[in-house]
Amino acid sequence: MPLRTYEIMTIHRPEMSEDDARSRVGEIEALLSARGATVGESDFWGKRRFAYEINHITEGYYSVVSFETEDLSPVEDLDRALGLSDAVVRHKIIRTDEQ
């Protein structure tokens, strides 16, 4: 199976400290590495205001992590874990290579 490139964008809750939010991004990277993905660039944007309110929340900590994997299971595991996490307001995983 060919190597595929992805980006995960997450928004963490604003009531967390910045250190906690950075720590959660580190946990995302660790989960990906443990599942066999190669983590690339990680960009922590900090606290930003939303363009529109999400569940009565108006701001959050944004981060983007790039990774590569041959297998789809790290993507599925990460999507499931972030969907269940109370610390994550929203997340989006996109495939950035040619489809």
Buried (B, 14 or more C-beta within 10 A) or exposed (E): EEEBBBBBBBBBBBEBEEEBBBEBBEEBBEBBEEBEBBBBEBEBEEBEEBEEEEEEBEBBBBBBBBBBBEEEEBBEBBBEBBEEBEBBBBBEBEEEEEE
